[in-house]
Structures are given as C-alpha cells and as structure tokens.
Amino acid sequence: MTYQRLVRPDHSQPNPMRKPLQSTAVQSPPTADPASKTQRHQDFSLIPTDSTETTVVQPKLEIAAVGSQAEQEADRVADHVIDQIHAPQPAPQVQPPDIKQVATQQPQLQADTQPPTEALEPEIARSSSQGHPLADSIRKPMEQAFRADFSQVNVHTDAESDRLNRSIHAKAFTTGHDIFFRQGNYRPNNRQGQSLIAHELTHVIQQRRSSAPVVQRAYELSNSSTRSSDIKHEEDHRAKKVEVINLQGTPLGAAANSPSVAPFGWNELWNAGHTLGNRQGHSSHYNAVRMHLWNGRLGGPGNEKWNLAPGPAKINSQMSAGPETAAKNLAEAGYKIWLRTEVKYQSNSTTATDFTAVVPHRIDMAWGVMGQSGTTWGADIPLPVAPLGTTEAQQYKDWDKTKATDLITQLQSVSDQVRAQVYDLVSHDDLKVAILKAFPSIYFSMEDRAKGEVLKNTSNVNSLATFVITYLGLTDPDSIALEVLIPLTLANDSSKLQDFFAALDSSVQRKLLIRYHNELLPYLGPIALRWSQTDFLIFGYNSLAMQKTILDSLNQSGLESLLGKESKPTIVQVLVTYAGQSATGDLDAQNTFIQSQTNIPQKWKTAYQQWIGGRKMAAAYNANRSRRTAKPTAKPKDPLSLPPAIKKTSHTIKKKVSTQSRVKKIAKKKK
C-alpha cells in the first residue's frame, strides 16, 4: 500500500511565554504568508480522504528537503484549524486557499529528496504496530474542523518513537495513520501541542494522494530552515542591518550558531587586546565579542559576516537578556515572529585599525508577532581605548588592600573599561570585591565562567544573596538565571547553586525549571528530583533514564499524585516508557515488569495490559495480511503509430474531453 511519511521540525521542549519588554511600538513588516487569517473558520472537507491512485510497488523511502510545499501547507492548515477550534463564535465555513491544490497534486520528489539512513524504514515499520488512539478531547474537535474521520489514527509517544524522532532530528513525523512524537511533544490539552497535532493530521490526509513514501523533514529553528525570501540584510564591508520574518519554533541550544568567521577589524581588535578572554598580557578589558544581529538561537548564522558585528560583552549580554529573550519566548510560545536589528558606525573607513569604523556606536532591535506592531530596544556602544601603560598598571598592582575607599574614589572618573583593567590588576580579593560592589557593570561584562568564579568565592549563601540583590540589583527570574544560576553551573559549584535556588520562592523555582530545564536540572540534585516527583511537566523534561529513576523512587501515593490528573493514554505512555527503560525483551517481558511493580495502581496495570493486547493484535494483523503487487504499466505509444481503429478512438476521446471543457466554460459564464 502506498504511503507518505512527513516529519515536523525538531525542537526542544516548549517553554511558556514570558511577557515581552514594554517599549515603543513599531510597525510589523508585511507578512509573506499568503494565507489570510481574517477568516477564522475554514472547511477542510475538500482535502481528499481516499486515494484514487493505482496501487504500485512501494518505492524506497526518502527524506524530503526542508520547506516543501506540503510542509508549508500543513503549517497554514494547522493555523486555520487552531483558530477555528478556539474561536468564540461560529462563522461561515470557507475553503482555505490552495489546500485543494496541494492535496491533489503529486509531490515533486526528485529534486527535493535525499535517501535516509538504511535502518530507518524497517525501524518505522516495526514500530507501526504499537501506539494508541488520539485522545477524544482533541480527536473530536479535529474531526469537526477537518471534516474527516481520525478514529484510525495511531499515536506513538513511547521510547522508540522518541528515539526515531531524535535519529532524524524531528519533533514528530507521520506515516500512514501513524503519528510518531518525540518525548513530551504530544500535548492534546495545550494550544501549541494542538497545533502540532493539527499539522500532523494534515499530513495524514495529504499522504493519501502520494505516489511514494517520503519523510519530509524540517530541522530545528535555524537559518537553513528559513526561506531565503524571508531574510533581508544590508552590508558594505561590515554588517549593517538584518530583517527576518516568519520565524517559528523552539529556539536552539545556547551554543547554536556560534561565531565562526572574523568580521571586518576583528583580528585588529584582538591584536590590540580588546577582545573578550584575550590572554596576551595586554588586555584592555574592552571584552569585545562578535554580536549576532539575528540571534543564533533563533537561527541567525554564525558563519556569515553580514550577521556579526564587534561589540563589548556587556552590551551583548544586555541584548541577550532583554530583546532576544523576549523574541525567543514569543517563538517558543508558538507565535510566528519577525525581528529587525540595525547597527550604525561613526566612520565608513575601510582601514581595519580605525575602530570607529569597526565597532558600531549604536545598535537597535525591534521584534514582534507577524502582522502586529512590535517592541524596540536600543543601546549606545562605547569605543575601545588602549590598555593602561606600564607605570600606571604597576600602581594598581601594588595598591594597599586597606585603602579600598581611596581606590573607589579614584575610579569614579574613569570608564568601565579602565575599571575592568584595574579589577584584573589589583592583587587582593578585598579590593576586587569593593570594585564589583561599587561598579556592578564590571561583573556584567565578564564571561559567564568568570562570573561563576566570583560567586563561588562568596563566603556563604547569605553573602551571595546580598551581593546579587543589593549590589548587582538582580530581582527578576530571568536575570537571576542568566547572571547567577548558569554561571554557578559553569563554575561547578552545585552546593552554592542549590542553596541559592532553595531560597527562591517556589513559584519562581518552577518558572526557572521550565524555562531553563536543560541548564539547571542536571545540577540541582535533590531539588530537581523533588520537583520532578510532583510536577508532571518538569518530569517530562528529564531524560528517559532519569524518568525511570524518578518512577522507581515513588510509592503508590506519590505516583498517583504525579500522574493522577493526566489522561489514560498519557499514563499508559509513561508506563510504556518505564517498561522500555526497565525491562529487556519483548512485550511480554515488559508487561511482566509492569504487573510486578507494587507502586502502580491496579487500574493502570489493567490499562497497560489492554494496550499490550492491542499491540499484539495489530502485529498479528500486519504479519498475516496479504500484500498486493503492482501491475506493470506500459509506456503509451505515439498516437501516430497506432492502428487506424485505435487512432479513431483516441480522436473521439479527445473530442469528448474538448466538448466537456466548453460546456464547463459556458456554465461558468452563465453564473
């Protein structure tokens, strides 16, 4: 039987949206999406639900390239479906633009596909006998929105489904009536999860018109998965302006798209001692970094000079904690966003040692949801100055540790860059602490690992809290995470990290664990375990191996507290993952493990056993059903070479088709 396999982008777990920064509203760039969203209620019944294609020998499975027509169509259909499901009032139903065309045309595979790994196809085939139905809470509204029957759709959320998705860098993929989700991405009660489900259900319908099996894969949010028409940039010999629209998906990891090329003047800045981490013995502590105009975690390339401009680490940190975090939160919450960043220079010189032409003196960023006005942020950028001379540097190296007050007074009239040099030069820790307390901007210009070492050297958690709140002025959760918690992980001080985290309000703890689970969970020890034992969302952020450890640690009361509010399919899926991590062997061995666990309520054991029975029945059916083979198709001959009788028939058919076309045109004119 023919089928098509379609894959969603691979993203990490979604985080809840944080409130965007408040600032001047700016106008959104025009959207490139042709599907209007003013008509909220759509009729998807014209997507064909039965294939009219002749059964053929199944071709080799292929992986389609990013941004195919069917993938773009699924995005648009999902948007319409979710709008319809969540609309407050019904409205007239209208056929969405282009859906019928995409659903009825054969996909162009030859130019857009590539072979998958050899093991992928049999692995997917083996897993297709498992899974569970769509939850009724989402199946029924989806059936109403699509006007289609999804009772045969089979959802996979087990460990094997997670592994398959990871192997092809996917968040979800569809084959036949089977939808495979990466761990934690099947969320039928969450709007973002519903959007993913609607996307995959569109593929279930689309694939019935396909003539070849295809894995249509999109990558994590990256510049490679963004259409070139959605990216505009201006440059001369330097980066100047970048505009990007239609960004959507979960941001990449912290090191994604790190700078790998040297923009204009970068080597000259390094030679002059102005770059961050410069250990040449003549650092000016300007701490220049290569700033992304289009943030790397949102897909901005690190290997394009038009996207990189030199600037001090302090400005880059402010941009990361402010506008870039706000933009990432919008994308993570499921919105399609736009952003625009521009830098300006004092000089247009092409001399790389002229730092007025190398380092911008101003950076401005705007961002927002597609089709809406946005928020702005901007900052002036200081230019680098030369390192202190030998005599002056020696003066600070020899400064008496009992004269911290005199030192602070002398530093009042100099720039932060000079203060940072002095901080590095003084020999006594007491003087260093005094400088940081008086001039906290020095701390913010440091590398994260260096920040961690400063925090690590505080005497106890109380002195750490005083330094963070009183002197650094940090109170909001995001700033605390970026400037305190993550640096402590880099300094490998789990003890102080846990003590400080435990002192935070529980609502702040949960918020930080959701937003920064990758960075914090591995270092929080018993705190992470306690949250994972009681909060199912945080439980899902753990690795599969860690989830097994957590379930092992719970008694029946604790397990019911963790899973009691979840749906039956979700509970069964947790048990499937638990068994897969705990027992080796076939389904019977895994069922034996589940039935032997004293912490699992009997009703859940029964539900799991029913699931096992269903999987066995499906496997037996697939093993025993007959396979159809293709009939050979002959290449049509040239009509001119056909016998006279066949030529006449061919002419009659053409004439009949031509007559039908004329009748249709006349009917349209009368309307």
Sequence and secondary structure as in RCSB ss.txt:
>XXXX:A:sequence
MTYQRLVRPDHSQPNPMRKPLQSTAVQSPPTADPASKTQRHQDFSLIPTDSTETTVVQPKLEIAAVGSQAEQEAD
RVADHVIDQIHAPQPAPQVQPPDIKQVATQQPQLQADTQPPTEALEPEIARSSSQGHPLADSIRKPMEQAFRADF
SQVNVHTDAESDRLNRSIHAKAFTTGHDIFFRQGNYRPNNRQGQSLIAHELTHVIQQRRSSAPVVQRAYELSNSS
TRSSDIKHEEDHRAKKVEVINLQGTPLGAAANSPSVAPFGWNELWNAGHTLGNRQGHSSHYNAVRMHLWNGRLGG
PGNEKWNLAPGPAKINSQMSAGPETAAKNLAEAGYKIWLRTEVKYQSNSTTATDFTAVVPHRIDMAWGVMGQSGT
TWGADIPLPVAPLGTTEAQQYKDWDKTKATDLITQLQSVSDQVRAQVYDLVSHDDLKVAILKAFPSIYFSMEDRA
KGEVLKNTSNVNSLATFVITYLGLTDPDSIALEVLIPLTLANDSSKLQDFFAALDSSVQRKLLIRYHNELLPYLG
PIALRWSQTDFLIFGYNSLAMQKTILDSLNQSGLESLLGKESKPTIVQVLVTYAGQSATGDLDAQNTFIQSQTNI
PQKWKTAYQQWIGGRKMAAAYNANRSRRTAKPTAKPKDPLSLPPAIKKTSHTIKKKVSTQSRVKKIAKKKK
>XXXX:A:secstr
    EEEEE                B        S SS   B  TTS  S  S        EEE TT HHHHHHH
HHHHHHHHHHH SS    B  TTHHHHHHS    TTTEE   TTHHHHHHHHTT  EE  HHHHHHHHHHHTS  
TT EEE SHHHHHHHHHTTEEEEEETTEEEE TT   TTSHHHHHHHHHHHHHHHHGGG SS EEE   SSSGGG
S GGGEEEEESSSEEEEEEEEE S    TTTT   S  TTHHHHHHTT BTT  SS   S  EEEEESS GGGT 
 SS GGGEEEEEHHHHHHHIIIIIHHHHHHHHTT  EEEEEEEE S     TT HHHHS SEEEEEEEETTS BE
EEEEE         HHHHHHHHT  TT HHHHHHHHTTS HHHHHHHHHH   HHHHHHHHHH THHHHTS HHH
HHHHHHTSSSHHHHHHIIIIIS   SHHHHIIIIIHHHHHTT HHHHHHHHHTS HHHHHHHHHHTHHHHGGG H
HHHHHHHHH HHHHHTS HHHHHHHHHH  HHHHHHHHTTS HHHHHHHHHHHHHHH  SSHHHHHHHHHH TTS
 HHHHHHHHHHHHHHHHHHHHHHHS             GGGS HHHHHHHHHHHHHHHHHHHHHHHHHHH 
